[in-house]
Amino acid sequence: MGSGISTIILHFLVTALCLAGGSIKEAHAQPDYGKVMQDFLRNQEYASDFHNPGQVRFEPAYIDEDDVPELLLCEGTGHIDGIVIYKYNPDTERMEMVDSFSSFGRFGYAPRLNIVKSSYGNHGYFAFVFTKIEKDFTVTVTDALSEDGGGVHSEEIRYYHGMDSNIYHGTYYEMPKKPISEKEYDRLLIELMGGQEKTVGYNEMTAITEENVEGIR
């Protein structure tokens, strides 16, 4: 009798543990990020962020340190065409816009190092701005390199370091800066990207078609 009751109790405990284990696995199941991106693109949830959403192109990218891919979108190669980064928000379970980076539809990033290099230029002034994406979706500027006089060989090359995020869009040239040599400039371009820069451009990005969207994994 005692052994029969023990067997029943054991069976009950094993069943309960199995069910609990299943619930735990289900609770901790990772979202299908590929499907989240597919739905985002198919439903044109990005449309309000662009003037011509019909010509937008995309590319998934692993920018920060986690295993969740970001999504890059761009609509052209004009002066105002930046690369827009979207990131998965676990609170809303949707892709949400971080910010627009760079111009002329091209920029660089260091995969899984959370370093984005944007380029800006106008009327003889040119700059690379280095940023990182915080967990709350804000953008922090870490460094910048500028060619104030127009050209790497100019004595007006400047380096900026340790800036704060409220100067991201163009006012970094007002911050403390130091002149650097062409050699130092070239070294910093590599060092600030951890030697692992990957460039992304509109012309190499993928058109938003059903076939291309279906291929996202």
C-alpha positions, 0 to 999 in steps of 0.5 A: 500500500505504502509503495503504491502511494509513493509511486503515485506521489512520485508520478505526480511530482515528475508530472508537476516538474515537467509542466513547470519546466515547460512553463519556465521555457515558455516564459523565457522563450526568445522572440523571433526577431526575424519575424518581428522585422518582417512584420515591421517591413511588411506593414510599413511601420517605418513609413512616417519616418521617410519622405519616400517610403516606397524607395526605402532599402534595408539591412539587418545588422548586429551593432551593439553587444547583444544577440538581437539584430538592429535594422538599418533603413535608408531612402537614398544617397542625397545630402540629407539621407541618413541611415536610420537605425531601428532597435527591438524594444522588449517592452513593446515587442516592436522595432522602434527608431533610435535615430538617423545617422550620417548623410549621403546614405552611407555610414560605418559600424563595428559589429557587436562593439556598439560603435557607429561612425557617421560622416557629415560634410558641407562647404569645405567642412567634414567630420566623422562622429562616433556614437554608441546606442544606450539601452534606453535608445538614447545616443551618446557621442564619444569622439569626433574627427573633423577636417575644418580646412577641407582635406586630410592634409590641412593643419585644421584637422581636429579631434574631440573626445568625451562629448555628451549626447545633446551635441550629437547633431552638428554642434560638436565643433564648439567643444574643446578640441585639439589639433592632430597630425594626418598620421594621428588622424589615420590611426584614430579612424581605425582605433576608434572602430576597434579595427572592425569597421563595416560600411553600409551604403544605400546602393548595397542595401536591399530593396523592400520586396516580399522575396527579400523580406521573406529571406530575413532570419 
